[in-house]
Amino acid sequence: MNECWHFINNQYGADTGLKDSNMLMFAKDPFESLAREVCQNSIDARAKDSDKPSIVHFKTFKLKTEDVPGIDLLKYNVQNCLDYCKSLNNESEAADLQTMLNLLNQDYLECLRVSDFNTTGLIGVDTNKTDSPFFLLTKGSGSTNKHDGQAGSKGIGKYAAFAVSNLNTVFYSTKTFDSKEGGMGISKLRSAPIKDDDPYLLTTGIGYYALEKNMPIKHPLILDENFKRDTTGTDVFILGVELDELTIEKIVYTVLDSFMYAILKNNVEVEVESYSINKDTLEEYLNIEFLDKVEIGEKAKKALLAQYELLSSDEIPFDTIELPNDYGEIKIKVKLYNPQTNDIVSNQCDIIRHPYMKIKKYAPEIPCLYSAVCVIEDPSVNEMLRKIENPQHTEWEVEQLITDKDTKKRYKGLVRSINKAIKEYISNMAMANIEDTMDLPLASYYIPDLQALSSENNNQLLREKAKISFAQRRSYTESKKPRKKDEKKKSNPKPNGNRRIDNIRFASMYHDSTKVYTLFFDAPCNANNCELKLFACGMGGDRPQLEILSASLNQVPCNIRDNQVVYGFDLKENQEYVLEYKIANDEKLAVEVELDEIR
């Protein structure tokens, strides 16, 4: 049986273009997608009952073009596709195919080898059964046999390897735990005529370097002459890869961000060229000097450092939260920050699901500075989330992936329940007892000079056991319309001539013992004869106005009209104010404020 390239015919069916839609899914961040896909596949294939981590290598190498398996037939098919595109005046695909042909006419190709170790290998390489991992990797499309506890879900992630290849060509080689060896090459080109005398019979565009009937080759396909496989695992050889130092560093960053917890738990180790990432070397890369080289934003840097601080800390425990409707449970860990002393706050929750791959971030708007991680190990929750993950494993997409109406409703309910549980948990932490002003990140964030409130009563107030109510802030924003150079900022006028006081920065506390709310704010401008109204927020679409029983501003009793409006007070620009008030509702509420100058 001879091994060669087989470009199968389409049985007079569809004419398939060069731009495969599955490959385009990973076109935005191809190397980052490749890193995520390869690492999660390796963790999924980790040797059973092994206490050793799976190991992944990303290594570049040069390959003599003449040593590419079946090079002459591969070049012939690229040329055939190019000629066909020219006959169709398809200039875009013709240009891409000409680039491929130019690469294949060079003496050497730049390539990337991606190998894993301490894994099971690709089972089925000897049988090619349609439900085997080898078949699904090489010939499956949109199908997978992965189960609960494994990260893969759509069978589309394998296209990430083709997305980084300038030749759309990849070779697979594997050695399984039961000592079976073999491999296959795949090239994703475009449809082109097979015979000159039958212009309507085209190829499908996909070619297999294989035995007859596209069966796997029965020996290893090792294209890197400096590499030899002695243990079980899989090697992916990607042809025509441009990999500069910045791209290498971005792969390192993606591994850190996506698999931080898996690395800390010793589930995986990764080598990217000369970079070796494991639980003992993590801190070498978690520094500003390295992250600056990666060219990521400041928020991304802080988020990565915050994620590590939380996941590596034994001082901050995980709490388990039971989700409603028998969905299952999640685990969450949160840290609150004082912005005056800490600069790595992320204000987001990283959501990680078993086998410890970060899927997405969730950033609820909560009036405190926090970093959080949510780890989902519960098999039932994992199984549901796996079904609604996009192929890139970066988002939950219920609408696109679930069609049945009742099933869609349940899956949406799961997502809402997870988000709500995270938000409420962080909110409750922000409402924890506070005994010192430095333990009040909310107030110090919105009022930078809060400690300057020097009266004995105010200091005692802050030291009194209190609780911060969730979402007790409202910042009015200015119009985004550009102003003329000499035009001054103005607050928004109301239709009756009154002026809405914008750009308020304030924080609120609720005292359990006295049922008193305390509102701290600094005046953004001078204003006379002001009115203040209070509303309950976070109650769905309702925003009822609150009934005010009593109020004082900087310890001076306020006038109250109809138990709803605090009125008749003046404000001075940049002066700090403390409003204490009681409302008729005994429940602790999240409160919004409206402040107007009455003219």
N, C-alpha and C positions, 0 to 999 in steps of 0.2 A: 504494500500500500504506500503510494507516494504522497508526500505532504506538499501542498502548494496553495496558492490563492484561488478561491472559488468565489466569483461574483455572480450570485444567483439571479435568474431572470424573474421578471415580475408577472409572468403569465399574461402579458398584454394588459397589465393593470396600471396603477398610478405611476406617474413620472415624479420621482422624489428629488427635491432639491438638495443642495449642499448644506444649507442651514437647518440642521435638525432642531426641531422645537425643544426636544429634551436637553440638548446641549446649550441652547440659548438660555435655559433657566439658570445656568451657572455662569453666564457670560459676564455679568457685572463684576463678580469677585471670584474668578475661576480658581486661583490658587488657595484662597481661603476656603472655598467650597471643597476643594480636593482634600485639604488638611482635615476638615471636619468629617468628611465622608470616610476617608481611609482610617482615621483613628477610631471612629465609632464602629466600623466594620471589624477592626482588629480586636476591640474590646468584646464585641459580640462573639467573635470566634476564639476567644481566649480558651486555652486548653482546660478541659473539665477537671475539676478537683485540684487545680494547680494553685499554689499559694504564691506563685511568681507572676509578675505583671506581664501583659502582652507588651511587646517591644516593636516600635515602628521606626523605620529609617527612611529619610528622604535624601537621596544621594544623586548628584549629577555625574554624568560620564559621557565620554565621546565614543561614538560608534562608527567604524568604517562603513560608509554607505554600501559598499559591495558586500558587507556581512549581514545586511538586513535580510532576514529570511524571505526568499521569493522576490528579491528586489526587481528583477527584470519584468516580471508579470505585474508587480505593483506599479512600476513606472508606466507600463503599457496602459493600464487602466486609468491612471491619472491623465495621461495624454489623451486617451479616448474620451474621457469626460470633458477635457478642455476643448477638444475639437467640436464636440457636440454643443457645448455652450456657445462657441463662436458661431456655429451655424444658426443658433437661436437668437443671436445678438444679445446674449445674456452677459453683459460686460462685467457686472459685479462678481458673479461666480467664476467667470473666466479669469479675472485678476487673481482671485484666491487660488485657483487651480494652477495658474502660472507660477505663483509663489511656491506651491508644493513641488512642482516639477523642478524649479530652480534648486530647491533644497535637496531633492533626490539626485540632482546632477553634481552636487558638491562631493568632495572626497570624504568628509566627515559630517556626522549629524550630532548636534547637542541633544542629549537625552536626559531623562530623569528616571531613576529607579526608586520605586516605593516598595519596601519589603516589610513583612511582619514576622515576628518570631514568638515562640511559645503560644502558638495558635493551632487550631485543628487542621489548617489547610482547607482547600476547597473540595469538600466531599462530592463525589460523583464524577471526578475527572476520568475515572476508568470506565464508567457506565454511561455517562451523559443522560441520566434519567431526568425527565422534565421537571421533577420537583426537587432536584438536587441543587445545592448552592452553586456548583460550577455551571450548570446549565442556566440557572436564573441570572448569574452574573454575565455570562457571555451571550445568551440568546433571549432572556426574559425581558419584557418591556412593561413597566407598570405593574409587575407582579413580584411577590416575595413570599417566602415561607417563614419569615422571622416571626417570633412569637413574643409574648409578654416577657419583659425583662431585657429585650434587645431593642436597640435604638432605631434600626432601619425599618421603614414602613411602606415605601412606595415602589421599591425596585427601580428607581430612576437615578439614584445617587451615583451609580456607576458612570453616568455620562459626564461627571465632573472631570474624569481623567481625559476624556476626548476634548473637553473644553480648553485644556491647557496645551494641547498638541497642535502645532502648526501643520501637521500632516494628518490630523484626525485618525491617527493610527496608534494602537496599543497592543502589546503582547502580554499574555498572562502565563505564568508558570507556577506550579504548586507541588508541594510534597505533603501528603496527608498523614494524619496520626496512625493510619493503618498501612503506611509505607507505599501508597500509590502515588505515582508521579506522572505529570503530563502538562499540557498547555495548549494555547491557541492564540492566534493573532487576529485582530479585527481592525478593519479600515472602513470608516464611514465616509464614503464619497457621495456621488450623486448618480442618478439614473443615466444610462448611456446605451446606445445600440450595441447589441451583442454581435450581430452579423450584418454585413453590408447588404446582403440580398433581402433582409427583412428589417427595415428601419423601425417597425412598430414594436418589435420585441426588445425590451430594454432590461437592463439590470435593475435591481432594487436600490442600488447604491451601496449596499453593504457587502463587504468582502470578508471571507474567513480564511485565515491561513490554517489549514486543517487537513485531515485525511478525507477520504471519500465520504460522501454524505455529510460533510462538515463535522465529522467525529473528531474528538480531541486527539492531539498528538500524544503518543505514548512515552515521551521522554521529556525531560526538563527543557525549557526554552530560555536559556540564560544568555542574555545579550551583553551584559557587562563583563568584560574579560577579567576584571579585577575582583569579581565577586564569585563566591562558591557557596551553595546552600548545602549544609550538612544536617540541619534540623528541620522539623516540620514548620510549615508556614507558606506564605504566598508572596510572589514577586510580580510587580506590575512595571513594565518597561514602556515608558511613554516617549514616542519619537518626536523630535523637532520641538524642543522646549527652551524658551528663553527665560533664564532664571538669573536675575541680577541680585546684588547684595540686599537691596531694599526689599525685594520680593521674598528672599529667604527670611529676612527679619520679620516680615509680615506673617509668614507662615508660623514662625515662632510665637508671635503675639496671638494668632488665632488658636494655636494649641493651648497657650496659657489661659486665654479667656474662655474657651469652650470646654476644656477638660481639667480645669484647676482641681476640682474635687476628686476626679478619677486619679489624678497624679498624686494628690495628697493621700489617698487611700491605697496607693501602690497598685492600682489596677492597670496602669499603662505608663510606659516610658517612651520618650520620643527623641530621636536624633535628627536634626535638620542640618545637613552638612557638618560643620564643626560644633554646632550647638547641641549640647546634651541636656535634656530636660527630664528630671525625675524629682522625687519628693525631697531629695537631699540638695539639689541644685536650684530649686525654684527661686530662692531669694536672689540668686545671681542676676536674674532677669527682671526682678521686681524692683527696679530703681529707675529714677528719672533719666539717668544717662542713657540707658538702653532704650527706654520707651520713647525718648526724643528721636532716636535714630529711626524708629518705626514710622514716624510722622503720623501719629494719631493725635486726635484732639485732646485738650486738657480734661474734658469730661470723661473720655474713654480711659485716660490714664488713672484718674481718681477712682473710677468704677472698678478697674482691675485691681488696684491696690486695696480698695475697700473689700472686694470679694475675697482676696487672700487673707486679709486681717480677720474677717469673720470665720472663714472656713478653717483656718489654722489655729484659731483660738479655742483653748479648753475652758477658758473662764466664762465664755458666753455659751450657755447651753442651748440645744435645740428644744423647742416646745412642739408637741404634737397637737394638731387641730383636727377634730372630726368634722368632715363636711356633711351637709344635710342630705336628705333623700337617699341615704345608703350609698353615696358615691364612694366613700372610703376616707382616707386621711392623708394629710400632708404634714411636713415638718418645716418649721420656720425658725430662723435665728436673726435677731435684730440688734443693732447698736445705735444709740442716739449720740449725737455729737454736740459739743459746744463750738460754734464757729470761730470763736476767738482763739482757740487753742488747737484746732485740728483742721487740716486742709485736704483730707482725702475722702470726705463724705460724698456719696454717690447719689443720694435721694432717689434710689431705685431699688427694686428687689429682683435679683437674678434668679430665674426659675430653672432648676436643674432636675432632670428626671433620670431614673435608673436606665442604663448603667452609668450614671453620673456625667451626663453631657448637658451643658447649659443650652437650653432651647431658646429662651427669650428673656427680655427684661420687662418688668411692669413697674411703672413709676406713678403711683397714685399721688395726688396733690394733698399733702398732709402738712399742717402747720408745725413742723419740727424738722430738724436736720437729722437724717437717718441713712443707714445702709442696711440692706437686708438680703438674705438668701432663703429661698424656698426649695426644699429637696423633696421630691416625690418618689417614694419607694414602694408605695402600696401597689400591688399587682393589678388590682381592678382599675385604679386611676390611671396607671401607666398604660394599660391596654387601651383605654378610651382615648387618651391623649395621643398615643401613637397613631391612631387612625385619622386624627385631624391635623397632624403636622404636615406642613408643606414639604416638598422634596428636599429643600435646603436645610430642614430641621431648624428653622428660625422663627416659626410663627404657627399659631393654630388657626385653621381656616375652615370653620364649620360649614359656611355657606357653599364653598366650592367643593367640599369633599364628602358631604353627607346629603343624600337626596330625599330619603324618607322623612316625611313631615314630623312624625312623632319622635323618631330617632334624633332628628336635628334639634328638636326642642330639648331633649334630655342632654345632648352634648353642649348646647348653648348654656343650659342650666349649670353644667359642670364648670365651664369656663367662668361664668358669673360667680359661682360659689367660691372658686379659688381666688379670684380677684377680690371678692368681698372679704374673705377670710384674711387675706394678706393685709388689706387696707384697715380692717377693724383691729387686727392684732397690733399693727404699728401705732394706730391711733390710741389704743388702750395703753401702750407703753408710754406714749407722749402724755397720757393723763395720769401717769404714775405719781406718787407722792414726791413733793419737792421740798427740801428743807434749806436750800441755799440758792442764792441768785445765780450762781455759776452752774446750778443744775437746771436752769431754765433756758434751754437753747432757743426756744421759740421767742421769748421776750427779748433776749439779748440780740437775736438776729434782726427782729423788726425794729428794735429800739437800741441802737448801738451804745448809747450812753445811759442805759437804764440805771446802772450803778450810781450815776450822779444824783439820783433822787435820794437826797441825803437825810431827810427827816427821819426821826426815830420811828414814827408810826409807819412810814413807807417801808423802812428796812424790816420792821417787825412783820409787816404784811407779807413781804416776800419770803420770810422765813417760816411763816405759818404754813401748816400742812394744807396744800391746795392741789387742785387738779386742773390741767389744761384741757379745755373742751375742744373736740375735734372740729377743724375747719372754722375756727372762730376768727376769721379775718376776711377782709374784702378790700382789694386794692383797685381803685378806679384808674384806668389808664387814659392817657391823653390821646387825642386824635393823631393818626399817623400822617396827616397832611403836612407837607413842608411849610415852615413859617419863613417869612421874610427875615432878613438878617437882623433888623432892628425891632422886629415885632416881639413883644413879651408874651410869655405863657399866660393863658387865661383858663380859668375854670369854666366848666360847661354851664352856660346860662339855661335856666328852666323857662318854659313858655310864659310863666307869669312874671318873669323878671328876676326871680330868685336865682341864686348861684349855687350849683352843686360843688362842694369842696372835693376836689379830685386828689389823687396821689397820696392817699392816707396810708401811713405805715403804722400798724398797730398789732397788739397781741392781747389775748384775753385769758383770764384764769377764772376757774370756778372753785369756790370753797365748799367742801362737803359739809363741814360742821355748821356754817352760818347760812348756807344757801345763797351766798352773795357772789355776784359776778364782779370781776375787776377788769376794766378795759384800760390798757396803756396805749397812748398814741402821742405823736408829735405833730403839731400843726404845720401844714405845708405853706400857709399864707396867713396874713391878717384877715380877720373876718369878724363882723359885728352882728349881734342879734341872731345867733345861730339856733338851729333846731336839729335834734338828733332823734332818729327812729331806729328801732331794733326789730329784726325779723328772724324767724327760725329758718334755718337752711338744712339741707340734707334730708328733706321730707318728700322726696319724689318731685312732682311738678309744683307742689304747694310751697308757698313762702309766706306763711301767716305773720302778721304784725303782732309783736308781743305786748302784753299788758304790763306796764311798769308800775310797781308799787311804791318804790322810793329810789332816789338817786342823789349822789353828791359828786361834784367835780372839784378835784384837789381839796377835798374835805369841806367844801361849801355846799349846803343843800341846794338842790336844783328845783326849778319850777317844772311842774308836770301838767300837761293839758290832756284831759280825757284819758288819763292813764296810758297814753300811747306816745306822747311827744315830750321830750326834754327840751325846753326852750329858754330863750332870753339870756344866753351866755355869749361871751366874746372870746376870740382866740387871737393869740399873738404868734407870728411866724417863728418856727423853730422851738417854741416853748413846749415842754413836755407836760402831758396831762394824765391824770389818773381818775377815771370815772368808775365809781362803785354804784351798783344798782341791784335791786331785787325785782324779780318778775313773779307774776301770779302762778306760773307753772312751776311745780316743785321738781320736775324732772330736769336733769342736766341736758342742755340743748347746745347745738352748734349755732352760733349767732352771727348774723351779718348786720352791718351798720350802714345807714345813710345819713349824711351830714350836709346841711344846706345853710347858706346865709340868706336871711329873709330881708328883702328890700321893699 
